[in-house]
Amino acid sequence: MKDNGYEGVFEKREVELIQRWAKRAGFSSDQVSDVLQEVAMIVAQEPDGWAQADKSRRRQLLWLFTRNTVGKIRRKEERRRQRDQQKAMMAEEAYTDDAALMRLDVQDVMAGLDERCQDVCELLSQGFSRSQIAQRMNCSWHAVDRLVRTIRRRLQEAEVNAWL
């Protein structure tokens, strides 16, 4: 008999049966190996009962062990998939909640700024440089720089440093 990797545990035809049943259940080649290994471990726990069983009884036991192992692996994968989905949802909620809270904090800070600071924020958000803002507001670059420092200080006081 050709070595099947489970010499002494299964005969070649028994290994082929387990592989065929696992493939029918929709398992990939890697998963079929896992099923075969699990069934071998179950059989190894009952060496006397397995050795004394006739061929038809061994086939029945193999079918039972394979079916139970396939179900166990599927349940395990489903639990893992559910945990991964829960973790992804929790991460999404945490990110969304943090971002929403951050936006509210920034809006509060912006509401407390004077009109010139709000104008500078608006122009900065549109991508204008400090020199361009100074030209638009008819003031010096230094005045715009002072307003930007004021805005930064207020954001830091509100602990909204992530937006800086």
C-alpha positions as CSV (number, residue, x, y, z in Angstrom):
1,M,0.0,0.0,0.0
2,K,1.2,3.5,-0.9
3,D,2.0,5.8,2.1
4,N,-0.9,8.2,2.5
5,G,0.6,10.3,5.4
6,Y,-1.8,8.5,7.8
7,E,-0.2,5.0,7.6
8,G,-1.4,2.9,10.5
9,V,-4.5,5.1,11.0
10,F,-6.3,4.9,7.7
11,E,-6.2,2.8,4.7
12,K,-5.7,4.5,1.3
13,R,-9.4,4.2,0.4
14,E,-10.5,5.7,3.7
15,V,-8.3,8.7,3.1
16,E,-9.8,9.1,-0.3
17,L,-13.3,8.8,1.2
18,I,-12.7,11.6,3.7
19,Q,-11.2,13.8,1.0
20,R,-14.1,13.2,-1.3
21,W,-16.7,14.0,1.4
22,A,-14.9,17.1,2.4
23,K,-14.7,18.3,-1.2
24,R,-18.4,17.6,-1.7
25,A,-19.0,19.8,1.4
26,G,-17.3,22.7,-0.5
27,F,-13.9,22.7,1.2
28,S,-10.7,23.7,-0.7
29,S,-7.6,21.5,-0.9
30,D,-6.1,23.2,2.2
31,Q,-9.3,22.8,4.2
32,V,-9.6,19.1,3.1
33,S,-6.2,18.5,4.7
34,D,-7.5,20.1,7.9
35,V,-10.5,17.9,7.9
36,L,-8.4,14.8,7.3
37,Q,-6.1,15.7,10.2
38,E,-9.0,16.4,12.6
39,V,-10.7,13.1,11.7
40,A,-7.3,11.3,12.3
41,M,-7.1,12.9,15.7
42,I,-10.6,11.7,16.6
43,V,-9.7,8.2,15.5
44,A,-6.5,8.3,17.4
45,Q,-8.4,8.9,20.6
46,E,-10.3,5.6,20.2
47,P,-7.6,3.2,19.0
48,D,-9.3,0.0,20.3
49,G,-12.7,0.7,19.0
50,W,-11.3,1.7,15.6
51,A,-9.0,-1.4,15.2
52,Q,-11.8,-3.8,16.2
53,A,-14.5,-2.3,13.8
54,D,-15.2,-4.1,10.5
55,K,-15.1,-2.2,7.2
56,S,-18.8,-1.1,7.1
57,R,-18.6,0.1,10.7
58,R,-15.3,2.0,9.9
59,R,-17.0,3.6,6.9
60,Q,-20.0,4.7,9.1
61,L,-17.6,6.1,11.7
62,L,-15.6,7.9,9.1
63,W,-18.8,9.5,7.7
64,L,-19.9,10.6,11.1
65,F,-16.5,12.0,12.1
66,T,-16.1,13.8,8.8
67,R,-19.6,15.3,8.9
68,N,-19.0,16.5,12.5
69,T,-15.6,17.9,11.7
70,V,-16.9,19.7,8.6
71,G,-19.6,21.3,10.7
72,K,-17.2,22.2,13.5
73,I,-14.8,23.9,11.0
74,R,-17.7,25.8,9.3
75,R,-19.0,27.0,12.7
76,K,-15.5,28.1,13.7
77,E,-15.1,30.1,10.4
78,E,-18.5,31.6,10.8
79,R,-17.7,32.8,14.4
80,R,-14.4,34.2,13.1
81,R,-16.2,36.0,10.3
82,Q,-18.8,37.4,12.7
83,R,-16.1,38.6,15.1
84,D,-14.2,40.3,12.2
85,Q,-17.4,42.0,11.1
86,Q,-18.1,43.2,14.7
87,K,-14.6,44.5,15.0
88,A,-14.8,46.3,11.7
89,M,-18.2,47.9,12.7
90,M,-16.8,48.9,16.1
91,A,-13.8,50.5,14.5
92,E,-16.0,52.3,11.9
93,E,-18.3,53.6,14.7
94,A,-15.4,54.7,16.8
95,Y,-13.8,56.5,13.9
96,T,-17.1,58.1,12.9
97,D,-17.9,59.1,16.4
98,D,-14.5,60.6,17.0
99,A,-14.7,62.5,13.7
100,A,-18.2,63.8,14.4
101,L,-17.1,64.9,17.9
102,M,-14.0,66.5,16.4
103,R,-16.1,68.4,13.8
104,L,-18.4,69.6,16.6
105,D,-15.4,70.9,18.6
106,V,-14.0,72.7,15.6
107,Q,-17.4,74.2,14.8
108,D,-17.6,75.5,18.4
109,V,-14.1,77.0,18.2
110,M,-15.0,78.6,14.8
111,A,-18.2,80.1,16.2
112,G,-16.2,81.7,19.0
113,L,-13.7,83.4,16.6
114,D,-14.2,87.0,15.4
115,E,-15.2,87.7,11.8
116,R,-11.6,88.3,10.5
117,C,-10.4,84.9,11.9
118,Q,-13.3,83.2,10.3
119,D,-12.5,84.8,7.0
120,V,-8.9,83.7,7.3
121,C,-10.0,80.1,8.0
122,E,-12.3,80.1,5.0
123,L,-9.6,81.4,2.7
124,L,-7.0,78.9,4.1
125,S,-9.5,76.0,3.6
126,Q,-9.8,77.1,-0.1
127,G,-6.0,76.8,-0.4
128,F,-4.9,80.4,-0.4
129,S,-1.5,81.3,0.9
130,R,-1.0,83.9,3.6
131,S,0.3,86.4,1.1
132,Q,-2.8,85.9,-1.1
133,I,-5.1,86.2,2.0
134,A,-3.3,89.4,2.9
135,Q,-4.0,90.9,-0.5
136,R,-7.6,89.8,-0.5
137,M,-8.2,91.2,3.0
138,N,-6.2,94.4,2.3
139,C,-3.8,93.9,5.2
140,S,-0.2,92.8,5.8
141,W,1.1,89.3,5.8
142,H,2.0,89.8,9.5
143,A,-1.6,90.5,10.3
144,V,-2.7,87.3,8.6
145,D,0.1,85.4,10.4
146,R,-1.1,86.8,13.8
147,L,-4.7,85.7,13.0
148,V,-3.5,82.2,12.0
149,R,-1.6,81.9,15.3
150,T,-4.8,83.0,17.2
151,I,-6.8,80.3,15.4
152,R,-4.2,77.7,16.2
153,R,-4.1,78.7,19.9
154,R,-7.9,78.5,20.2
155,L,-7.9,75.0,18.5
156,Q,-5.1,73.9,20.9
157,E,-7.1,75.2,23.9
158,A,-10.0,73.2,22.7
159,E,-7.7,70.2,22.4
160,V,-8.5,69.8,18.7
161,N,-4.8,69.3,17.8
162,A,-5.5,66.7,15.2
163,W,-6.9,69.3,12.9
164,L,-3.7,71.4,13.0
